[in-house]
Amino acid sequence: MNSIKAVFIKQAKDILKSPMALVMFLLFPAVAFIMTSLIDVADFPNPNMFVTMMAAIFAGMGLITSVSDAIAEDIEKKCLRFLVLAGVKPHQYLIGTGGFYLLAGTVTSVIFSLIGDFTLIETMKFLAIMILGVAASIMLGATIGIFSGNRQAATSLAMPSAMLVGFTPMIANFNETVEKIGSFLYTQQINVIVNDFSLSLWTPLLVIAANIAVLTTLFIIAYKKKGLKG
């Protein structure tokens, strides 16, 4: 527990030193609020269209580059090597590093839910899928970061990865093949639920959980292999 707390505090301090890293947590809901306020959505098939659209983009791709950069920075500065030598386990490092992002992402998800006009059940479904989606994005960013040797490499991998998982659901709306392939991605499942709350949560939650499990396994393997080199 002390190891997790120490890593959490370290990462929180690092993030708070860079205000730009915190902008995205406010930017996406701000855009959703402005667009919803300025455009009459009463006659839209989905009055929450701008809220769900910006929320899906935030949960699906908003955190990938930030998390990968934070972990790659630890590798560059030899912090990861020190933590491994100090006995910090993969799950402790992961929880400590991703904890701040998950907390901030949860707060942002709540803000989205307050902007949207959701029923109580819809709000619960929305927050459940958003928080899991944020966790999956954090895991993807963490996996990219731990496999990268430095921040430059992390950025070059994170950006196309974020674009791929972020835009696949949009393309899937117009292409059946992409839709079938994209159904295995957590971003597609986020997109499905936030646009139709009448659907069951079970399949989306299972797919997202499977994404998180695979990425966590890859992260742990890479942590053990690269920790002493980082």
C-alpha positions as CSV (number, residue, x, y, z in Angstrom):
1,M,0.0,0.0,0.0
2,N,2.9,2.4,0.8
3,S,4.4,1.7,-2.6
4,I,1.2,2.5,-4.4
5,K,0.7,5.7,-2.4
6,A,4.3,6.8,-3.1
7,V,4.0,6.2,-6.8
8,F,0.5,7.9,-6.9
9,I,1.9,11.0,-5.1
10,K,4.9,11.1,-7.4
11,Q,2.8,10.9,-10.6
12,A,0.2,13.4,-9.3
13,K,3.0,15.9,-8.6
14,D,4.5,15.3,-12.0
15,I,1.1,15.9,-13.7
16,L,0.2,18.9,-11.7
17,K,3.5,20.6,-12.7
18,S,2.2,20.6,-16.3
19,P,-1.2,22.3,-16.4
20,M,-1.6,21.4,-20.1
21,A,-1.8,17.8,-19.1
22,L,-5.0,18.6,-17.1
23,V,-6.6,20.7,-19.8
24,M,-8.1,17.7,-21.6
25,F,-10.1,16.7,-18.4
26,L,-12.0,20.0,-18.8
27,L,-11.8,20.6,-22.6
28,F,-14.0,17.7,-23.7
29,P,-16.9,18.4,-21.3
30,A,-16.5,22.2,-22.0
31,V,-16.9,21.6,-25.7
32,A,-19.9,19.3,-25.1
33,F,-21.5,22.0,-22.8
34,I,-21.0,24.8,-25.3
35,M,-22.3,22.8,-28.3
36,T,-25.3,21.6,-26.4
37,S,-26.0,25.2,-25.1
38,L,-25.6,26.9,-28.5
39,I,-27.4,24.4,-30.7
40,D,-31.1,23.5,-30.2
41,V,-31.0,19.8,-29.7
42,A,-34.6,19.4,-28.7
43,D,-35.6,18.1,-32.2
44,F,-32.5,15.8,-32.5
45,P,-33.1,12.0,-32.4
46,N,-30.6,12.0,-29.5
47,P,-30.7,15.3,-27.5
48,N,-27.5,14.2,-25.8
49,M,-25.6,13.7,-29.0
50,F,-22.8,16.2,-28.3
51,V,-22.4,15.0,-24.8
52,T,-22.1,11.3,-25.7
53,M,-19.9,12.1,-28.7
54,M,-17.4,14.1,-26.7
55,A,-17.6,11.6,-23.8
56,A,-16.8,8.7,-26.1
57,I,-13.8,10.5,-27.7
58,F,-12.5,11.4,-24.2
59,A,-12.9,7.9,-22.8
60,G,-11.6,6.2,-25.9
61,M,-8.5,8.2,-26.8
62,G,-8.1,11.2,-24.5
63,L,-5.8,9.6,-22.0
64,I,-3.6,7.3,-24.1
65,T,-0.9,9.8,-25.0
66,S,-0.7,11.3,-21.5
67,V,-0.3,8.0,-19.7
68,S,2.2,6.7,-22.2
69,D,4.2,9.9,-21.9
70,A,4.2,9.7,-18.1
71,I,5.5,6.1,-18.1
72,A,8.1,6.7,-20.9
73,E,9.4,9.6,-18.9
74,D,9.9,7.3,-15.9
75,I,12.0,5.0,-18.2
76,E,14.0,8.0,-19.6
77,K,14.8,9.4,-16.1
78,K,15.6,5.9,-14.7
79,C,12.8,6.2,-12.2
80,L,11.4,2.9,-13.3
81,R,14.7,1.1,-12.6
82,F,14.8,2.6,-9.1
83,L,11.3,1.6,-8.4
84,V,11.9,-2.0,-9.6
85,L,15.1,-2.2,-7.4
86,A,13.0,-0.9,-4.5
87,G,10.7,-3.8,-4.9
88,V,7.7,-2.1,-6.4
89,K,5.6,-4.7,-8.1
90,P,3.9,-4.3,-11.6
91,H,0.4,-3.9,-10.2
92,Q,1.6,-1.4,-7.5
93,Y,3.3,0.8,-10.1
94,L,0.3,0.5,-12.5
95,I,-2.3,1.4,-9.8
96,G,-0.1,4.2,-8.5
97,T,0.6,5.6,-11.9
98,G,-2.8,5.2,-13.4
99,G,-4.7,6.0,-10.2
100,F,-4.6,9.8,-10.6
101,Y,-5.7,9.6,-14.3
102,L,-8.5,7.2,-13.3
103,L,-9.6,9.6,-10.5
104,A,-9.5,12.6,-12.8
105,G,-11.3,10.6,-15.6
106,T,-14.0,9.6,-13.2
107,V,-14.6,13.2,-12.2
108,T,-14.8,14.2,-15.9
109,S,-17.3,11.4,-16.5
110,V,-19.5,12.7,-13.7
111,I,-19.3,16.2,-15.3
112,F,-20.4,14.8,-18.6
113,S,-23.3,13.0,-16.9
114,L,-24.4,16.3,-15.3
115,I,-24.3,18.1,-18.7
116,G,-26.4,15.4,-20.4
117,D,-30.1,14.9,-19.9
118,F,-30.0,11.4,-18.6
119,T,-32.4,9.4,-16.5
120,L,-31.1,7.7,-13.3
121,I,-30.6,4.3,-15.0
122,E,-29.0,6.0,-18.1
123,T,-26.6,7.9,-15.8
124,M,-25.6,4.7,-14.0
125,K,-25.0,2.9,-17.4
126,F,-23.2,6.0,-18.7
127,L,-20.8,6.2,-15.7
128,A,-20.2,2.4,-15.7
129,I,-19.2,2.3,-19.4
130,M,-17.2,5.6,-19.1
131,I,-15.1,4.6,-16.1
132,L,-14.3,1.2,-17.6
133,G,-13.5,3.0,-20.9
134,V,-11.1,5.4,-19.1
135,A,-9.5,2.4,-17.4
136,A,-9.0,0.7,-20.8
137,S,-7.4,3.9,-22.3
138,I,-5.1,4.1,-19.3
139,M,-4.0,0.5,-19.8
140,L,-3.4,1.1,-23.5
141,G,-1.3,4.2,-22.8
142,A,0.6,2.3,-20.0
143,T,1.3,-0.6,-22.3
144,I,2.6,1.7,-25.0
145,G,4.7,3.7,-22.5
146,I,6.3,0.6,-20.9
147,F,7.2,-0.8,-24.4
148,S,8.7,2.5,-25.5
149,G,12.3,3.3,-24.7
150,N,11.7,7.1,-24.4
151,R,9.1,9.8,-24.6
152,Q,9.6,10.4,-28.3
153,A,9.0,6.7,-29.1
154,A,6.0,6.7,-26.9
155,T,4.4,9.7,-28.7
156,S,5.1,8.2,-32.1
157,L,3.3,5.0,-31.0
158,A,0.5,6.6,-28.9
159,M,-0.8,9.1,-31.4
160,P,-1.6,6.5,-34.2
161,S,-2.9,4.1,-31.6
162,A,-5.3,6.7,-30.3
163,M,-6.4,7.6,-33.8
164,L,-7.0,3.9,-34.6
165,V,-9.1,3.0,-31.6
166,G,-10.8,6.5,-31.5
167,F,-11.9,6.6,-35.1
168,T,-12.7,3.0,-35.7
169,P,-16.2,3.3,-34.2
170,M,-17.0,6.2,-36.5
171,I,-15.9,4.3,-39.6
172,A,-17.8,1.3,-38.3
173,N,-21.0,3.2,-38.8
174,F,-20.4,3.1,-42.6
175,N,-18.6,-0.2,-43.1
176,E,-19.8,-3.6,-42.0
177,T,-16.4,-5.2,-42.1
178,V,-14.9,-2.5,-39.9
179,E,-17.9,-2.8,-37.6
180,K,-17.2,-6.6,-37.1
181,I,-13.5,-6.0,-36.5
182,G,-14.1,-3.0,-34.3
183,S,-16.5,-4.9,-32.0
184,F,-13.5,-6.4,-30.3
185,L,-12.2,-2.9,-29.3
186,Y,-13.3,-1.2,-26.1
187,T,-14.0,2.1,-28.0
188,Q,-16.6,0.4,-30.2
189,Q,-18.4,-0.8,-27.1
190,I,-18.3,2.6,-25.5
191,N,-19.8,4.1,-28.6
192,V,-22.6,1.5,-28.8
193,I,-23.8,2.0,-25.2
194,V,-23.6,5.9,-25.0
195,N,-25.7,6.1,-28.2
196,D,-28.3,3.6,-27.1
197,F,-28.8,3.1,-23.4
198,S,-31.6,0.5,-24.0
199,L,-29.0,-2.1,-25.0
200,S,-27.7,-4.6,-22.4
201,L,-24.4,-3.7,-20.7
202,W,-23.2,-7.2,-20.4
203,T,-21.5,-7.7,-23.7
204,P,-19.8,-4.3,-23.8
205,L,-18.6,-4.7,-20.2
206,L,-17.2,-8.1,-21.0
207,V,-15.4,-6.9,-24.1
208,I,-13.9,-3.9,-22.3
209,A,-12.9,-6.1,-19.4
210,A,-11.2,-8.5,-21.9
211,N,-9.3,-5.5,-23.4
212,I,-8.1,-4.4,-20.0
213,A,-7.0,-8.0,-19.1
214,V,-5.0,-8.4,-22.3
215,L,-3.3,-5.0,-21.9
216,T,-2.6,-5.6,-18.2
217,T,-0.9,-8.9,-19.1
218,L,1.3,-7.2,-21.7
219,F,2.1,-4.4,-19.3
220,I,3.2,-6.9,-16.5
221,I,5.4,-8.8,-19.0
222,A,7.0,-5.6,-20.3
223,Y,7.5,-4.2,-16.7
224,K,9.4,-7.3,-15.6
225,K,11.6,-7.3,-18.8
226,K,12.2,-3.6,-19.1
227,G,12.1,-2.5,-15.5
228,L,15.8,-3.1,-14.7
229,K,16.8,-1.6,-18.1
230,G,14.7,1.5,-17.7
